[in-house]
Amino acid sequence: MSAAGDSVYNPGVVRTGDQIVLPEGADIEDVINALENQRDSEQQFVQFLVDIPVSPWDGAHALKQALQSELGIVIHKGCRAGCCPPRQIDVEVDFGKSVSIPWGRFSLPNMADATIATGSTIQDGRLVFQCDVNCQRLYEARLRRLLDKIKEIATKESLHRGKAFSIAFHDEAGGKIEMPAPKFFQLTPERPIFSQELERAIERNVFVPIRHADQLIAAGESLKRGVAFVGNYGVGKTLLASHVARAATANGWTFIYVKNPIELQEALRYAQQYQPVVVFVEDIRSHCRSGTNQRGQRALEPA
């Protein structure tokens, strides 16, 4: 028994970074047993899933960068069953430009069969990137730091933030698309011409928030707007959308075009990761007011 006030003897060892700290005055046999227990514990395999609140494409691209910068050569493998080869997916990042994104499972060098696999999941109603990690407990802290690096890169270096693109969440048959991907379109240089009254209304409600966002925020004003463009086909609504897209991207905003109005809520949830953002929805009121003929209407929705 220890004397009153003395600390209780603990023969355990403590790992601090790359060093193992022994307790003062430790018995050598106790230390050997503690080291063996520590070894057995560290050799146990653990699995953990980490959700990163970015799009799967941004996450997979950031994973590639983080693995190369932190670990160097990384082996891209197929699924565990061996039936699915490694995949390289071409993802559009601008009009006429794509990048190849690795997708699947990766083995990590010098980490005793450790692997990290790409995936996706639903978080707060939107699709986000997920990493599935399998490793010995010895490497868990290192790999969690790697995941923090992936999140940092994906947040700062998004493939699609500040650009203009369209996206669909359902196929032509109405089925849900598992991994929606942005599709880029060429912005026309023409500017629509409207009456002075309409020009002023568009300037005030659409372009002022885009061009003067910092001043409005400093003044305590909200940037959120909901604007409906109403008119017959051919009056310039889609041309106006292209004009808005050019202004948005020129000022660091993202512009997202959605053709199917039933996808509005999905688009707004998706757009949260690309703020500040304009979501342009075709024929929105034909969806909001079923049973009435509301053709030829467009809506700009805030996200």
Secondary structure, 3 states (H helix, E strand, C coil): CCCCCCCCCCCCCEEECCEEECCCCCCHHHHHHHHHHHHHHHHCEEEEEEEECCCHHHHHHHHHHHHHHHHCCCEEECCCCCCCCCEEEEEEEECCEEEEEEECEEECCCCCCCEEEEEEEEECCEEEEEEEEEEEHHHHHHHHHHHHHHHHHHHHCCCCCCCEEECCCECCCCCECCCCCCEECCCCCCCCCCCHHHHHHHHHHHHHHHHCHHHHHHCCCCCCCCEEEECCCCCCHHHHHHHHHHHHHHCCCEEEEECCHHHHHHHHHHHHHHCCEEEEEECHHHHHCCCCCCCCEEEEEEC
